[in-house]
Amino acid sequence: MIPWTIRNYVEHGKIVLLSTRTEIFTDKIFGYESRTHFMDVNNDISGTFYIHDYQIDSVISGDKKITDGGWKISEDQVKAMKRGELPGPLTGINAFISRIVTMFEPFQIKGRYERTGYFYYKKSPRHNLATFLFYGLLFFFSFPGFYLLYRKDNKVFYIFLSVIVIYTLVHALTIPYTNWRYRLPLDFIFIITGCSGIVTCLNYGRKRYFNT
């Protein structure tokens, strides 16, 4: 985070943590004049993705295919609305939890509404498989890896944990369009702990079931 903050200071001439979306907080703290962001129109509740209640029947019937803001309504969203999964404002704790899930989920069970609550996102089977193979497996094995790390060197454990918590809070609290790519700077931690967990589980299985 520190190198990126330095880069942002050179680029913007002021302190910007991670993303210009955090300016909503840092500008108030450091006394900077606030400015609009090019993504604001997309992330306003009644912005690009917004669908009025009285338009839902038209979307389901196929008569309305584009929002008033110019966004093409996906087939996946239409199918979800036909199942009774209707869009609605996503704010507060629900938005906070949604952003964390988006960043860290090892695979997506089903599509869901993100950002403002009107943007529907569903991973393709290929994307889901790739996410699980290249991140999900290490994510699950990182749990025994973290436990092993805590037993061997709890100082490193707390450093890793604090990095994850601080980085996640900054994103979940300030960036309404958080997605899985924002997790990538943390993946080195899951690679280290996940690989450790895999080796530990394999050694445990070998000793328990093969007596070697």
N, C-alpha and C positions, 0 to 999 in steps of 0.2 A: 504493500500500500504506500509506503514512503517514497520509493522511486517514482511511482505513478503520480503521487501528489506533487513532487518536484517538477515532473514533466508538465502537469496541469498548470502549475504556477508560471512556468516559462511560456506556455501556450496562451493562457487567459489573463495573466498578470494579477492573479489573486489566488488565494487558497481554495482549491476545489478537491474534495475527497472522492477519489475513484471516478465519479461521473458528474457531469454538470447537473444531473438530477438532484444531487445532494445540496445544490446551492440554496434550495428552499430553506435549509437549516443553517448552513455555514454563512450565508450572506447576513443573516440576522445576528449571528454570533460575532462576526468580524466587522460588521458595519458596512458591508458592500451594498451598492445599489443593485436591486434584483433585476433580472432580465427574463424575457420570455424564452421558452425552449421550443425547438421545432417539433418536438413530439407532444407538446401540450394538447394540441387539438385531438390527437389520437387517444390520449389518456384521460381526457375529461369525461366524466360520467355520461354527459349528454352529447359527447363528441362524435367522432367518426363512426364508431361501432354501434351507436345507440339505436335501439328499436323501441318505438312507442308501444304501449300496451295495446292500443287499438290497431296496431299493424301486425300483431302476432298471427291472427287468422290468415291474413294475406300472405305472410311468409310461409306458413304451413301449407297453404293451398298452392303455392308456387307463383302467385300473382306478383309478389314483391320479391325481387332477387338482389336488390341493392339498397343499402341503408340511405337515409337522407344525407349522410356525410360522404357518400360515394364509395362505401366499402361493399364488395361483392360478398353476399352471404353464402357461406360454404354449404355443400350438400350434407356434410356431417352435422352442421348446426341445424339444418332443417330436419334431419332425421331425429336429432336429439329433442327438438321442440315437439315433434310428433309424438315422442315418447313421454311428453310432459315435462321435460327438462327445459324450463324457460329461463331466459336471461333476466338479470336483475342487478341492481347496484351492488358492487363488491367493495366494501369499505371496512375500516376498523380492524378488529382481530381476525375476521375472516379473510380479509385481503392479506394480512400479515402471514397467516398460516399458509395461504395459497401460494405465496411467493417462495416460502421455505420448501414446500412440497415440490414446486416446479424446479427448484435448484437441485434438490437432493434425491428425488425419487429414482430408484434403480430401474424401474420400468413403469409404464403407464397402464393402469388397469382399464380405464375407459376415459373418453374425452371429458373435458370440463370447461367451464367459463373462467377466464383469467382476466388480468388487468383491471378493467372497469366493471367486469361482470357481464359484459356484452360481447366480448371477444371469445369465440369458441376455438379450442385447440385440441386436436386429436393426433397422436403420433401414428404413423403408418406401421404395419407389422415389421417391416424391414428396419425402421428407425428404432422400434422397441427392442428388437433382437440385438442390434448393434449397441444400444445403450446398456443392455444387460450384460453382454459379453465383455465389453471394454470398460465398463464402470460398475455395473450391478454386482458382479461376482466379487470384485475387490471391496465394494461397499459392505456386503454381508460378512465377508471374512475379516473386515477391519474391526468388527466388534471383539472377537477373541484376540485380535492383534492389539487393540487398545488395552484390553485387560492384561495381556502379557507385558505391554510397555509399562503399565502402571506398576506391576509387580517388580519389574527390573529397574526402571528409572522413572519415578513419578514426576521428577522435575520436567523431563522432556514431555511426558504425558500432559502435564498442565500447560506447557507451552503450546503444544499442538492443539489442545482443546480450546485455549484462549484465542488462538488464531482463527479457528473455525467459528467460534461464537461471535467475535468482534466483526469479522468479515461478513458473516451472515446477517447480523443485526443491521449493519450499515446498509446493506442491499435491501433487506426486507422492509425496513422502516422508511427508506427514502426513494427507492426506484420502483415505480408502479409496473414497469414492463419487464421485471426480472425474468430471466429464462435460464435454461440449463447451462448455457455457455458461460454464464457468470460464475459457475462453480469451478471452472477449469483451473484457476490459480490455486485451488485447494486440493486438486487431485494428487499432487505429490504426497500429501499426507495419507490419502487412502491407498496409494500405491505401496507406500512403506508399511503401513499397518496391515493392509490387506494381504500382501505377500508374506508378512510375518505370520498372520493368522492361518494362511494356507499351509505353510510349512509346519506350523504347530499342530494343526489338525491332522495332517498326513502322518506326522511322527506319532501322534497319539493313536491313530488307527492302526499303524504298522505294529506298534507295541502291544495293543490290546487284542487285535484279531490275528496277527501273524507271529506274535511272540519273537520278534526280531529286534 
